[in-house]
Amino acid sequence: MKLSRLGSRFTTDTGILQLMDDLGSALSGDERKYMLGGGNPALIPEMAAVWRREMRALLDRPDEFDRVIGQYDTPQGRPRFLKAVSDMLNREFGWGISERNVAVTNGSQTAFFMALNLFSGPADDGTTRKIVFPLMPEYIGYADQPADTRAFVGTRPKIEQINEHTHKYHIDFDALEIPDDASAICVSRPTNPSGNVLTNDEIARLDEIARRHQIPLVVDNAYGTPFPDVIFVDADPTWNENTILTMSLSKIGLPSTRTGIVIAREEIIRALSAMNAILSLANGTVGQALTERLFESGEILRLSKNVVQPYYRRKAHAARESVRRHFGEGDGARFPYSVHRCEGSLFLWIWFKDLPGTTMQLYDRLKTRDVVVVPGRYFFFGDNPGRDGDGGASDGGTGLEPWEHRDRCIRVNYAMAEEDVDHGISVIADEVTNMWRNA
């Protein structure tokens, strides 16, 4: 095929393609796979019962059901849903928004494709607009989205070693640089992959920096508060007119409906709606229709706090106990390792210090034993201000200075059945031990 530069970019091997291929083959094949790599949420029985209840209620309203499956909505989203979301956020948090501040996209991944390309890339003044990521590692799904590979600026974290086997990343504000051609600052909260949750003060400081540079702060809230609220530390939901807040119905239990939600000032919502019309005419309606009543009543917040969050808190604790049991601790540790303090999301982020080899090699070894994780280098991308480099994305970001840390980490999803997670962690322990033994 004679492809354009953009066509070539989007058809090469990427981290997110590998991740979703692994996920699809693991969940659809006949052989038993231990899928600890993807971001698929758990099937929580209480939430599944809610979706069946809401679907039955929709089916009991034949005229409404026919409209849901047989008519396009507006490019911005389903009007009743937009109002339900804005009314709930005003009622609970006093944000003072209207339905004109809310847009729906076909999943939050699509929302970020539109937002990142809206603000990054070649501009009319001859510059290349850039998105600043102040805390690497960051979400694998951002890395290959910009049309221009020079669009991202990444910043290494400070690493706090809490104890021998626990660490935490912090934004290094002293090292954070906002270049003149920056057009937005972007973070995920909780951070995917590490499970780090930026504090209220960190978010406020980033907001102040963004305002000073007259650029928006984009916050990926796919796992965050107020829904699905997969957060295990204190964190307030925040929004103002300089914030672009993205949310999703995926992690509350509706990943296949592909329903992303964006809260932003009206001009940004109009821009995203226009892009929606070009890319997909309109959005999928089923997820919006299934959750409208939950937003109108506030039940979505109660379910998030009382069902979803405790469920994942228990899963996180069980996974951390599996690591302790299979990896060992203190003098009984089988090898050097440290787990990022799990403050939210669905993941453990494990750092194998001084590993004799890379976690790409570990990934290949684990796949031969039907265990799938995600190697860490895919989560590090972007140029650094004042340093040479091509930016790059799925290769780990050659624009970042060489740093072995990115090749010593893996992301492990603990949302699967606990016995599967435990087995997968035991296999990880065996293979890391073998790498040390054979060094």
C-alpha positions as CSV (number, residue, x, y, z in Angstrom):
1,M,0.0,0.0,0.0
2,K,1.1,3.6,-0.7
3,L,0.4,5.1,2.7
4,S,0.6,8.7,3.9
5,R,2.9,9.6,6.8
6,L,-0.2,9.6,9.0
7,G,-1.3,6.2,7.6
8,S,2.1,4.7,8.3
9,R,2.1,6.1,11.8
10,F,-1.2,4.6,12.7
11,T,-0.5,1.2,11.1
12,T,2.8,0.4,12.7
13,D,3.2,-1.8,15.8
14,T,2.4,0.2,18.9
15,G,2.1,-0.4,22.6
16,I,-1.7,0.0,22.7
17,L,-2.1,-2.3,19.7
18,Q,0.0,-5.0,21.4
19,L,-2.0,-4.5,24.6
20,M,-5.4,-4.8,23.0
21,D,-4.3,-7.8,20.8
22,D,-3.1,-9.6,23.9
23,L,-6.3,-8.8,25.7
24,G,-8.5,-10.0,22.8
25,S,-6.6,-13.2,22.3
26,A,-6.5,-13.9,26.1
27,L,-10.2,-13.5,26.5
28,S,-11.4,-15.1,23.3
29,G,-9.0,-18.1,22.9
30,D,-9.6,-21.7,24.1
31,E,-6.4,-22.0,26.1
32,R,-6.3,-20.6,29.7
33,K,-4.7,-17.2,29.8
34,Y,-3.8,-15.1,32.8
35,M,-4.6,-11.6,31.5
36,L,-2.8,-9.3,33.9
37,G,-2.0,-6.8,31.2
38,G,-5.0,-4.9,29.9
39,G,-7.3,-2.4,31.6
40,N,-10.5,-4.4,31.4
41,P,-12.5,-3.8,34.6
42,A,-13.9,-6.6,36.7
43,L,-17.4,-7.9,36.3
44,I,-18.7,-6.8,39.7
45,P,-21.9,-8.8,40.4
46,E,-23.7,-5.9,42.1
47,M,-23.0,-3.6,39.2
48,A,-24.0,-6.3,36.6
49,A,-27.4,-6.5,38.4
50,V,-27.8,-2.7,38.1
51,W,-27.2,-2.8,34.3
52,R,-29.7,-5.7,33.9
53,R,-32.2,-3.7,35.9
54,E,-31.7,-0.6,33.8
55,M,-31.9,-2.5,30.6
56,R,-35.2,-4.1,31.6
57,A,-36.5,-0.7,32.5
58,L,-35.5,0.6,29.1
59,L,-37.1,-2.4,27.4
60,D,-40.3,-1.8,29.3
61,R,-40.5,1.6,27.5
62,P,-40.7,0.4,23.9
63,D,-40.9,3.8,22.3
64,E,-37.8,5.0,24.2
65,F,-35.9,1.8,23.4
66,D,-36.7,2.1,19.7
67,R,-35.3,5.7,19.8
68,V,-32.2,4.6,21.7
69,I,-31.2,2.0,19.1
70,G,-32.8,3.5,16.0
71,Q,-31.9,7.3,16.0
72,Y,-28.8,9.3,15.9
73,D,-28.2,11.7,18.9
74,T,-26.6,15.1,18.4
75,P,-22.8,15.1,17.9
76,Q,-22.5,16.5,21.5
77,G,-24.5,13.6,23.0
78,R,-28.0,12.6,24.2
79,P,-29.6,15.8,25.5
80,R,-31.3,14.2,28.6
81,F,-28.0,12.6,29.5
82,L,-26.0,15.8,29.2
83,K,-28.5,17.5,31.5
84,A,-28.4,14.6,34.0
85,V,-24.6,14.8,34.2
86,S,-24.4,18.6,34.6
87,D,-27.3,18.7,37.1
88,M,-25.6,16.0,39.2
89,L,-22.2,17.7,39.2
90,N,-23.9,21.1,40.1
91,R,-26.0,19.5,42.9
92,E,-23.1,17.6,44.5
93,F,-20.1,19.9,43.9
94,G,-21.5,23.3,42.9
95,W,-19.5,23.6,39.7
96,G,-22.0,26.0,38.0
97,I,-22.0,24.2,34.7
98,S,-24.8,23.5,32.2
99,E,-25.3,20.8,29.5
100,R,-23.3,23.1,27.2
101,N,-20.3,22.2,29.3
102,V,-20.7,18.5,28.7
103,A,-19.9,16.3,25.6
104,V,-20.0,12.6,25.0
105,T,-17.4,10.7,23.0
106,N,-17.1,7.1,21.8
107,G,-15.0,6.2,24.8
108,S,-12.4,8.3,26.7
109,Q,-9.7,7.0,24.3
110,T,-11.5,8.8,21.5
111,A,-11.9,11.9,23.7
112,F,-8.1,12.1,24.1
113,F,-7.4,11.5,20.4
114,M,-9.5,14.6,19.7
115,A,-8.3,16.7,22.6
116,L,-4.6,15.9,22.1
117,N,-4.8,16.6,18.4
118,L,-6.9,19.7,18.9
119,F,-4.1,21.2,21.0
120,S,-0.9,19.7,19.6
121,G,1.0,19.6,16.3
122,P,1.8,22.2,13.6
123,A,0.2,25.6,14.0
124,D,-0.4,28.4,11.6
125,D,2.5,30.4,13.2
126,G,5.0,27.8,12.1
127,T,5.5,26.3,15.6
128,T,4.7,22.8,16.7
129,R,2.3,23.0,19.6
130,K,3.1,20.6,22.5
131,I,1.4,18.8,25.3
132,V,3.3,18.7,28.6
133,F,3.1,15.5,30.7
134,P,4.5,16.5,34.1
135,L,4.7,13.0,35.6
136,M,6.1,10.1,33.7
137,P,5.2,7.2,33.5
138,E,1.8,7.9,31.9
139,Y,-1.0,6.1,30.1
140,I,0.1,3.9,27.2
141,G,-2.9,5.0,25.2
142,Y,-1.7,8.6,24.8
143,A,1.6,7.7,23.3
144,D,0.7,7.1,19.7
145,Q,-2.3,9.5,19.4
146,P,-0.8,12.7,18.1
147,A,-0.4,13.2,14.4
148,D,3.0,14.8,15.0
149,T,5.5,12.7,17.0
150,R,7.1,15.8,18.3
151,A,4.0,16.8,20.2
152,F,4.7,15.5,23.7
153,V,7.0,16.7,26.5
154,G,7.6,14.2,29.3
155,T,9.1,14.9,32.7
156,R,10.7,12.3,35.0
157,P,9.2,12.0,38.5
158,K,10.9,12.3,41.9
159,I,10.9,8.8,43.4
160,E,10.2,8.5,47.2
161,Q,11.4,5.2,48.6
162,I,8.8,4.7,51.4
163,N,10.3,1.4,52.5
164,E,12.3,-1.4,51.0
165,H,9.5,-2.7,48.8
166,T,7.3,0.4,48.4
167,H,7.9,3.6,46.5
168,K,5.8,6.6,45.2
169,Y,6.2,9.1,42.3
170,H,5.9,12.8,42.8
171,I,5.9,15.6,40.3
172,D,9.3,17.2,40.2
173,F,8.1,20.8,40.0
174,D,11.7,22.1,40.1
175,A,12.4,20.2,36.9
176,L,9.1,20.9,35.2
177,E,9.5,23.1,32.2
178,I,6.6,24.6,30.2
179,P,8.0,25.6,26.8
180,D,6.7,28.6,24.9
181,D,5.0,26.4,22.3
182,A,3.1,24.4,25.0
183,S,-0.6,24.3,24.4
184,A,-1.8,22.1,27.3
185,I,-0.7,20.2,30.5
186,C,-2.0,16.7,30.8
187,V,-2.2,14.2,33.7
188,S,-4.2,11.1,34.7
189,R,-5.6,10.9,38.2
190,P,-5.3,8.2,39.4
191,T,-2.2,7.8,37.2
192,N,-2.3,4.9,34.8
193,P,-0.1,2.9,35.1
194,S,1.3,3.5,38.6
195,G,-1.9,4.0,40.7
196,N,-0.5,7.3,41.9
197,V,-3.1,9.9,42.9
198,L,-2.0,13.5,42.6
199,T,-2.9,15.4,45.7
200,N,-5.3,18.3,45.8
201,D,-2.3,20.6,46.3
202,E,-0.5,19.2,43.2
203,I,-3.6,19.6,41.1
204,A,-4.0,23.2,42.3
205,R,-0.3,23.9,41.6
206,L,-0.6,22.5,38.0
207,D,-3.8,24.6,37.5
208,E,-1.9,27.7,38.6
209,I,1.0,26.9,36.2
210,A,-1.5,26.3,33.4
211,R,-3.3,29.5,34.0
212,R,0.0,31.5,34.1
213,H,0.9,30.1,30.7
214,Q,-2.7,30.6,29.4
215,I,-3.1,26.9,28.5
216,P,-5.7,24.3,29.8
217,L,-5.1,21.6,32.3
218,V,-6.4,18.2,31.0
219,V,-7.2,15.7,33.7
220,D,-7.9,12.1,32.7
221,N,-10.4,11.0,35.4
222,A,-11.2,7.5,34.0
223,Y,-10.7,5.8,37.4
224,G,-11.2,8.9,39.5
225,T,-13.7,10.7,41.7
226,P,-16.7,11.2,41.8
227,F,-17.2,8.1,39.6
228,P,-16.1,5.3,39.3
229,D,-14.1,6.5,42.4
230,V,-11.4,3.8,42.3
231,I,-9.4,5.9,44.6
232,F,-8.1,4.7,48.0
233,V,-6.8,8.1,49.4
234,D,-8.4,11.4,50.0
235,A,-8.9,13.4,46.7
236,D,-11.4,16.0,45.8
237,P,-13.1,16.2,42.4
238,T,-12.1,19.5,40.9
239,W,-13.1,21.5,37.8
240,N,-12.9,25.1,36.6
241,E,-13.1,26.8,33.2
242,N,-9.4,26.2,32.5
243,T,-9.8,22.4,33.2
244,I,-10.7,19.8,30.6
245,L,-12.0,16.9,32.7
246,T,-12.5,13.5,31.0
247,M,-14.6,10.7,32.6
248,S,-15.8,7.4,31.4
249,L,-18.5,4.7,32.1
250,S,-15.9,1.9,31.4
251,K,-14.5,1.4,34.8
252,I,-17.8,1.5,36.6
253,G,-18.7,-1.6,34.5
254,L,-19.7,-0.5,31.0
255,P,-16.5,-0.8,28.9
256,S,-18.2,-2.1,25.8
257,T,-20.7,0.8,25.5
258,R,-17.7,3.1,24.8
259,T,-19.0,6.2,26.6
260,G,-16.6,8.9,27.4
261,I,-17.7,12.2,29.1
262,V,-15.9,15.5,28.8
263,I,-16.5,18.5,31.1
264,A,-15.0,21.8,29.7
265,R,-15.8,25.3,28.9
266,E,-18.3,25.8,26.1
267,E,-15.9,26.7,23.2
268,I,-14.0,23.4,23.8
269,I,-17.2,21.4,24.0
270,R,-18.3,23.0,20.6
271,A,-14.9,22.0,19.1
272,L,-15.2,18.4,20.3
273,S,-18.7,18.2,19.1
274,A,-17.6,19.4,15.7
275,M,-14.9,16.7,15.6
276,N,-17.4,14.1,16.7
277,A,-19.6,14.9,13.7
278,I,-16.6,14.5,11.4
279,L,-15.2,11.3,12.9
280,S,-18.4,9.4,13.8
281,L,-21.5,11.6,13.1
282,A,-22.8,10.8,16.6
283,N,-22.1,8.8,19.7
284,G,-23.2,5.5,20.9
285,T,-26.4,5.9,22.9
286,V,-26.8,2.7,24.9
287,G,-24.4,3.6,27.7
288,Q,-26.0,7.1,28.1
289,A,-29.5,5.6,28.2
290,L,-28.6,2.9,30.7
291,T,-27.1,5.4,33.2
292,E,-29.4,8.5,32.8
293,R,-31.6,7.6,35.8
294,L,-28.4,6.9,37.9
295,F,-27.2,10.4,37.3
296,E,-30.6,12.0,37.8
297,S,-31.0,10.2,41.2
298,G,-27.4,10.4,42.3
299,E,-27.3,6.6,42.6
300,I,-24.1,6.5,40.4
301,L,-22.2,8.2,43.3
302,R,-23.6,5.8,45.9
303,L,-22.7,2.8,43.8
304,S,-19.2,4.2,43.2
305,K,-18.5,4.8,46.9
306,N,-20.3,1.8,48.4
307,V,-19.8,-0.9,45.7
308,V,-17.0,-0.2,43.2
309,Q,-14.4,1.4,45.4
310,P,-14.6,-1.2,48.2
311,Y,-14.5,-4.0,45.6
312,Y,-11.2,-2.7,44.1
313,R,-9.7,-1.8,47.4
314,R,-10.1,-5.5,48.4
315,K,-8.7,-6.6,45.1
316,A,-5.7,-4.3,45.5
317,H,-5.0,-5.6,49.0
318,A,-5.2,-9.2,47.8
319,A,-2.8,-8.6,44.9
320,R,-0.3,-6.8,47.2
321,E,-0.5,-9.8,49.6
322,S,0.2,-12.1,46.6
323,V,3.3,-10.1,45.8
324,R,4.5,-10.3,49.4
325,R,3.9,-14.0,49.5
326,H,5.5,-14.9,46.2
327,F,8.3,-12.3,46.0
328,G,9.2,-12.4,49.7
329,E,10.1,-9.4,51.9
330,G,13.2,-8.2,53.8
331,D,15.9,-10.9,54.1
332,G,13.5,-13.4,52.6
333,A,13.0,-11.5,49.3
334,R,13.8,-13.6,46.3
335,F,15.1,-10.6,44.3
336,P,15.2,-6.7,44.6
337,Y,11.8,-5.2,43.8
338,S,9.5,-2.3,44.8
339,V,5.8,-1.8,44.3
340,H,4.3,1.7,43.8
341,R,2.0,2.6,46.6
342,C,-1.4,1.6,45.3
343,E,-3.6,4.7,45.7
344,G,-6.2,3.9,43.0
345,S,-6.9,2.5,39.5
346,L,-6.8,-1.3,38.7
347,F,-3.0,-1.8,38.6
348,L,0.1,-2.7,40.6
349,W,3.2,-1.0,39.2
350,I,6.2,-3.2,40.0
351,W,9.8,-2.0,39.7
352,F,12.5,-4.8,39.5
353,K,15.6,-2.9,40.6
354,D,18.8,-4.0,38.9
355,L,17.0,-6.7,36.9
356,P,19.6,-8.6,34.7
357,G,17.7,-7.9,31.5
358,T,14.6,-5.8,30.6
359,T,11.0,-6.2,31.3
360,M,10.4,-6.6,27.5
361,Q,12.4,-9.8,27.9
362,L,10.4,-10.7,31.0
363,Y,7.2,-10.0,29.1
364,D,8.2,-12.5,26.4
365,R,9.1,-15.1,29.0
366,L,5.8,-14.7,30.7
367,K,3.8,-15.1,27.5
368,T,5.3,-18.5,27.0
369,R,3.6,-19.4,30.3
370,D,0.3,-17.8,29.3
371,V,0.7,-14.8,31.7
372,V,0.3,-11.4,30.1
373,V,1.5,-8.1,31.6
374,V,2.6,-4.8,30.1
375,P,6.3,-3.9,30.0
376,G,7.1,-0.5,31.4
377,R,8.8,1.2,28.5
378,Y,5.5,1.9,26.7
379,F,4.5,4.3,29.5
380,F,7.5,6.6,29.0
381,F,7.3,9.0,26.0
382,G,7.9,12.5,24.9
383,D,10.6,15.0,24.3
384,N,12.3,16.9,27.1
385,P,12.6,20.7,26.8
386,G,16.1,21.7,25.9
387,R,17.2,18.2,25.0
388,D,17.6,16.6,21.6
389,G,15.4,13.7,20.6
390,D,12.7,12.7,18.2
391,G,10.0,12.5,20.8
392,G,8.8,9.2,19.7
393,A,6.1,7.3,21.4
394,S,5.6,3.5,21.6
395,D,9.4,2.8,21.6
396,G,9.5,4.4,25.1
397,G,10.2,7.9,23.9
398,T,13.8,8.4,22.6
399,G,13.4,12.1,23.5
400,L,13.7,11.2,27.1
401,E,17.2,10.8,28.3
402,P,18.3,7.1,28.6
403,W,16.9,5.8,31.9
404,E,16.9,2.2,32.8
405,H,14.0,2.6,35.2
406,R,11.5,2.4,32.3
407,D,13.0,-1.0,31.3
408,R,12.7,-2.4,34.9
409,C,9.0,-1.9,35.5
410,I,5.8,-3.8,34.6
411,R,2.1,-3.0,35.0
412,V,-0.1,-5.7,36.5
413,N,-3.9,-5.6,36.3
414,Y,-5.5,-7.1,39.5
415,A,-9.1,-6.9,38.3
416,M,-9.3,-10.5,37.2
417,A,-10.3,-13.4,39.5
418,E,-8.1,-13.4,42.6
419,E,-6.8,-17.0,42.0
420,D,-5.8,-16.0,38.5
421,V,-4.0,-12.9,39.7
422,D,-2.2,-14.9,42.4
423,H,-1.1,-17.5,39.8
424,G,0.1,-14.8,37.5
425,I,2.1,-13.2,40.3
426,S,3.6,-16.5,41.2
427,V,4.8,-17.0,37.6
428,I,6.2,-13.5,37.5
429,A,8.2,-14.4,40.6
430,D,9.5,-17.6,39.0
431,E,10.6,-15.9,35.8
432,V,12.3,-13.0,37.5
433,T,14.1,-15.5,39.7
434,N,15.2,-17.4,36.6
435,M,16.5,-14.2,35.0
436,W,18.6,-13.6,38.1
437,R,19.8,-17.2,38.3
438,N,20.8,-17.2,34.6
439,A,22.6,-13.8,34.7
